[in-house]
Amino acid sequence: MKHFFSQKHPYLAVILVFAVMLLLGVAQLGSSVNPVPKEMPVILIQNDQGAKLPNGQQMNYGKLIGDKVTSFKPQNGEDPAPLLWDNVKTEKDALDAMNHEKAYAAVMIPADFTEKLSSLMSPQPHNPEITVYVNQGMNYTGANMVNQILSQMLTGASSQIRDQMLGQLDQKGGTLNVDQAKAFANPIVIHTQNINAVGSHSSNGNAPVVLTQLVWFGAMISTIMLFMAAGKATQSGSSLHRLSIRFSQILMGAVTTAIASLSILLITGGWLGLSIPDYTDIGLFLFFAGFMFFLIQTAVVSWLGFAGMPLFILVFFFGLPILTLPAELLPQFSQNWLYSWIPLRFSVEGLRDLFYFRQGFNLSDPEWTLGILGAVGLVLTLCSVLKQSKPKQQVAADVTQPSGV
């Protein structure tokens, strides 16, 4: 027992366990422990033309509600507003903006809003309507959160207007007929319509995240196995020989990535029932993203060896929480130092377009970004043949056992 505790390893184990738990804890909770909505983009289409009330007053309730919801601020006055509003003139403009992932939702107030609302004071009331478009495909979590905020705002505005109108009626000593009483129970009808809908069998809108995780791990397995094969094949030989091995490694990486992509579609779509709208387009994108991941990871291990492998795991653990949340819910540190560059994000964005938008409006940016990252990885991989080669015995040891053993 004394001999056991006289070693340094038991004490290093305590330090290492704490360090690993700290690292994984920060990775899993640092970006998602308290997601607070901040300036999430929303659109207002305020078309109300206003109307003259029975007392002769000109009124525009649509503008009143629009001004109220767009000027909402947190009670402490210091935190940023949860919603960031933009005004457009037509419903078509709003839908186009949401199809380009520029807003999580849109609120449309029709031209006859005040006219119908003022009719509640008449014997033949007509409830006005407000339509809320929810852009689920942009981010299911973010869109639902925005929808809840909008529902609370509009319900509160409806209650205030009802109390105001009933107060005016009470001052005049008026009474309500049956139809008016029913209309005043819910004076403003709020219709919610989902666009770019997520639908069922979509892992609650997280299908792009799930497939990205799988293709990242598929690339990681290919990277490790082919790196080991390349290491054994290049224990001796000229730079030209090593370059030919690198080309063989990359070619085989494309083959294994294709197999991984087909396997992912078969398992998730065919066996597990994930709703995949277009197997061809999504399969091609999975192959593209997976091959770019393979090139990036191969570049890392080509220069760092097995010491670069933990980086792949860290990217996965730190990336997983931020991939499911909209950027507006992340802490500023996570936005600037993780979300802005992590490769998995661009795969998720591309797959999200293919799953829920299906118009290609939001596909070019993630494709170009992944393509550039993959091209850089390819160049760095080929340049790694210029490294000083190790003695045969050392290369064999590196290939057959992990670094540090």
N, C-alpha and C positions, 0 to 999 in steps of 0.2 A: 504494500500500500504506500509506503514511504517512497519507494522507487517510482511508483506511478505518478504521485503528486510532485515529485522532484523534476519531472519533465515540463517543458514549456507548452506542450500541445494542449493539455486540459485548459490552461488559461487562455491560450490563443483561441480555443473553441468558443469560450464565453464571449470574447471580443468579436470573433467572426460571426457568431449567431446574432449578436446585437446589430452589427453592421449590416448584415444581410436583411434582417427584419426592418431596420430603418430604411434601407434602400427600397425594399419592396413595398413598405408601408407608404413611403412618399410617392412611389410610382403609382400605386393603386388608389390612394386617397388624396394625394396632394392636389389633383386637378378636379376632383369630384366630391369632396367632403361637404361643400356648401355651395352648390351651384345656384347663383343668383342671376336672374335675367337683367341684362344691361343693354339698353339701346338696341333692342331687337327690331329690325326694320319692318314697318307696317305701312300700308297704303290707305289713304282716305280718298274716296270719290264722293264729293259733296255736290250733288246736283239739285238740291232742294231750291225751288224758285220762290218759296215763301207764299204767303196768302194774307188777305185782309180778314181779321177776326170780326165777329158780330158787333163788337163795340167800335169798329172802325180802325182799330190799331193794325198797322202792318207788322207782320211777325214772320220770322224764319227760324223754326225750331231745329231744322237740320243743321244750320250754321251754329246755332247755340250748342247742340250736342257735339258737333265737330270741334268747336273751340274748347269744349270742356274736356273731351278725351285727349286731345292733342296737347293740352297744357298741363296734364296731370304730372305732378312731381311727388317723390317720396316725402313722407311727413317730416323727416329730419332735414330735408332741404339740401343735404350734402351729397347723398348717393345719386348716381346718374339715373335718369328716368328708365323704367323697364322697357319702354317702347320708343322707337325713333320713327317719327311720322314723315311721310312724303305725300304730297297731294298730286293727283293726276285728274284729268278731265273726264275720261271715259272708262267704262268697264273694260274695253278692249285693251287700253293702255295698262290697266292694272293686271290683267291676266297675262299680258306679254311680259311684264316685269317679273311676275311670279314664275313664269315658265323659264326665265333666265336666272332664277334663284336670287332675285334681288329683294324679296320680301317673304315673310312667313305667313302673312295674311293680308286681307284687304277688307275694308268696311265701305259698303256702298249705300248712300242715302239717296233715295229716288227723288225725282223732280216734284212729285205731288205729296211729299211727306207732310209738310205743314197743313196743306189742304185737308188731308185725311185726318190728321191729328185734331184739327179744330172741329171736325165733324162730330167728334165725341160729345160735344156740347149740344148737338142737335138731336132731334128724335130718331134720325137714321144714321147712326155712327158707322164709320169705316175705319178699322184699325190700320195705321200706317205700318210699313214693313222696312226693316233694315236687313240687308244681306251681308253675311260675313263669309268670305272665301278663305278657307284654311289650306295652306300649301303644304300638305303632309309630306310630299316627296323631298322637300328641301331638308327637313330633319324632323322625324316623327315626334321626338321628345320636345324639340323647340316649338313646333307648330301647335302641339297640344297645350303647351304652357302659355303661348300667346293667346290661344283661343280662350283659355280660362280667364286670363287677364281682361280680354275684351268683353267677355260675357259679364264679368263683374262690373266693368265700367258702364256698359250699356244698360244693364239691369238697374244700376244705381241711378243713371240719368232718367230712365223710364219712370222709376218711382218718384223722383223729384218733380218731374213734369206732371205726373198724375196728381200728386199732393197739391201742386200749384193750381191746377185746373179745378180740382174739387174744392179748394179754398175759395176760388173766385165764384164757383157755383153756389157755395154755402152763403157767401156774402149777399148774393142776390136773392137768397131764399128759394132757390130752385130745387127741383127733385129729379131723380133719375128714373127713367122707365127701365124695363127689364133688359132691353137690348143695350142701353147705355151702361147699366150695371155690369153686364157681361164684358163689354168693351173696356171699361175702366179697370177690370180685374187684371188685365194684361194689356195696357194701352199701346205698347209698341211690340210688334211681333218680330222676333229676331230669327231669321233663317240662317242656318249654318250649312255651307256647301263645301265639301272637300274636293280639291283639285289636285292633280298628280297624286291620286290616292295610293296609299300603301297597300291596301287590300288585305286579304287573309293569307295565311301560310307564308308570311314574310318575316317571321321572327320579330314581330312588332316593329317592322321598318328597319331592322338591323341586318337584313340579308347582305347588303354590300360589305358591312363590317365583318360578318362571319366568313364570307368568301375571301376577303382580303387576308384575314388571319390564316386561313388554310393555305392560300397560295404563297404567303410569306414563309410558312413552315415547310411547304413543299420545296421552295427555292433553297431553304437552309439545308435540308437533307441532301439535295443535289449538290450544293456547294461543298459540303463536308466530304461526301463520298468521292466526288470527282477531284477534289483537291488532294485527297489521299492517293488516288490513282495517279494523278499527275506527279506527285512527289516521288512515287516509286519509279515512274517512267523517266524521270529526269535526274536520277542520281549521278549520272555522268553524261557527257556530251557537250557539244558546242552551244552557243547562244542560238544558232539557227535551229538546232535540234530542240531546244527548250521552247522556242517560238512555235514550232510545229505541234509540240505537245499542248501548248496553250490554245492553239486553234482547235485541236481535237477536243480539249476540255470544254471550250465554248460551244462547239457543235453538239457535243453530247448533252450539254446543259439545255440546249434548245429542245432536244428530243425528250429529256426527262421532264421539262416544263410542259411540253405538249401532253405527255402522259398524265402529269399531275392535274392539268386543267380538265382533261376528259374525266379523270377519276372524280374530281370535285363535283362536276355536273352530274355524273352518274349517281354518286352517293347522296348528295344534297337534294337534287331534283327528282331522280328516279326512285331512290330507296326511302328517303326521309320526307318527301312530299313538299319540299320548298317550291314555292311558285316562281318559276323562271319564265319570263315573258318571251324571250327569244334566245334559244340555245346557241344559235350560230354567233350572234353578235356578242353575247356575254362570254361564250367560250373563247372567241378570238381575243377579247379584251383581257380575259384571265391569262391567256397565253402571253400576251404582250406584257402585262404587268408582272407576271411571274418571271419572265425572262429578264426584264429590267432589274427585278429584285436579285435574280441570280448573278447578273453582271456586277451589281453593286457589292454583293456579299463576296463574290470571287475576288474582286479587287482588294477588299479588306484582308482576306486570308492570304492572298498572294504576297502582300507586303508584311503583314503581321504574323502570319502563320496561325496556329491554333489559339494564340493569345487574342486574336480578333473575334473568336466565336462568342464570348460573353456579350459583345456589343449587340449581336443579333437578338439575344434574349432581352437585353435592357431596352432596346428599341421597342420590342413587342410589349413588355410590361408597362413602359411609360406611355406607349401609344394607345394601348387598349382603352383606358378611361376617356381619353379625349376624342376618340373616334366616334363614340356614341352620342356625345354632347355637341350642341351647336357652339361655335366659337364665342358667341356672346355670353355664354354661361361660364366660361373658363376664367380662372384668375389671370391677371395680366402677365405673370411670369410664364404660365403655360402657353398663352397665346404667342408670346414673343419667342420663347426658347424651345418650344416643342411643336405646337400646331403649325407654325410658319414653315417648317422644313421637313418634318418627318415623312419619309417616303410612303408609308401606308396610307396617309391621308389622301394622296392623289389617286390611289387606286379606289378608295371608297367613293371619292367624288365622281370618278368616271363610271363606276358601277351604279351609283345612285341615279345618274342620268339614264343609263340603259334600263334600269329596273322601273323607274317611276315617271320619268319625263318622256323618254323615247322619241325625242325630236332632234337630238344631237346638238342642242344649243350650248350645253355645258360640258362638252366632251373634249374640245380641242385643247384647253388649258392643261388639264391633268395629263393628257396624252403627250403634249410637248414637254411638260416638266419631267415626266417619267422617262421619256425618250432621251432628254439631255442628261439626266442622271445615269441612265444606262450607258450612253455613249462615253461619258467620263469614266465609268467603271470599266468599260471595254479597253479604253486607251491605257488606263492604269494597270490593268491586268497584263496587257501585252508588254508594257514597259518594265514589268517586274522581271522579265528575263534578263535584264541588264544588272540585276543584283549580283553581288559576289556569291557564287555557288558555295555551298557548305561541303565539307568532306563527306564522303559516302557514308561513313559510319554515323555521322551526326544526323544526316538527312533521314536515314532509316530509323533512328531513334525518335525523331520528331514525328514521323508518320505513324509509327506503331504505338506511341503513347502520348497522352495530352501533355501540354506544356506545364512545367512545374512538378511533374511526377518524377 
